[in-house]
């Protein structure tokens, strides 16, 4: 009654294989896009953009990138923060070296540079996996942060060691700098989010995604049936690094405007994005969005309820947030390893069978 594909006939293989084969899913998807592009920008203010929307959009891209590597290809990575720093510093150098080029291309090129760096640090995955690969990517995290701190060329020999985003415009509208409009920065990031989700969704549903999942499930069996583990793993690191680099560039240029690598892209950032895909759901594009939304909204909700309404101390609310996140991670790993995405799939399945769910 609420969620049916009855009467939604498919007359070709392409229609049967489309991303949203059920009509109500397609309608909902386009409705969400219309609201996001045509309604939300007129309802925004600086607080909503800086506290919720920009972090959610940027972390969603990072979560998609990490989910491709960990959730779809099964390669554990703890270096997300370092790779985001690569995207941020690459974007900064491009913005200052080529000021006449549109920032849109700077962000994309920064993602490509991060993809190449991610491939270099992903080469050990051809020989090691599991815990040992996690340690190797963790070493990449510390090395990249150390590199950006110790080599003055990366921050243009600034005395403070910080990098500051110059003012840049898109179609004459400022998207970086001190005089940006809330709706402009929101739409700029939203374009990258929609494009990233569309590319990732199609990659994971195609031959490339099947190879990644074959390597994830059993790499030896995948190699026996013809999957090249070298190409599969390296392509996963490259695509993951591309998305993570874009998120790092947006995090620096559009969201913060000025960063210091140790504070903005430390190991805490790597764990935060990893927690997003664990809670949201490994191997799910929707799970990347769900996890990002949950961990972005959680501190805002706790502040409103705990600090503003109940009068709790701020440090107590901060510690409570860590307890909640840690408890949820343990809960999901034990009871529902596929996270919020699986709960959403189960809900939709029950709606399809209503009023006889089982």
Secondary structure, DSSP 8 states (H G I E B T S, - for coil): --S--TT----SHHHHTSS--SHHHHHHHHHHHHIIIIIGGGG--HHHIIIIIHHHHHHHHHHHHHHIIIIIT------HHHHHHHHHHHHHHHHHH-TTS-HHHHHHHHHHHHHHHHHHHHGGGGT--THHHHHHHHHHHHHHHHHHHH-GGGGTT-SS--EE---EEETTEEEESSS--HHHHHHHHHHHHHHHHHHHHHHHHSHHHHHHHHHHH-HHHHHHTT--HHHHHHHHHHHHHHHHHHHHHHIIIIIISEE-HHHHSSHHHHHHHHHHHHHH-TT-HHHHHHHHHHHHHHHHHHIIIIIIIT---HHHHHHHHHHHHHHHHHHHHHH-TTHHHHHHHHHHHHHHHTTS--
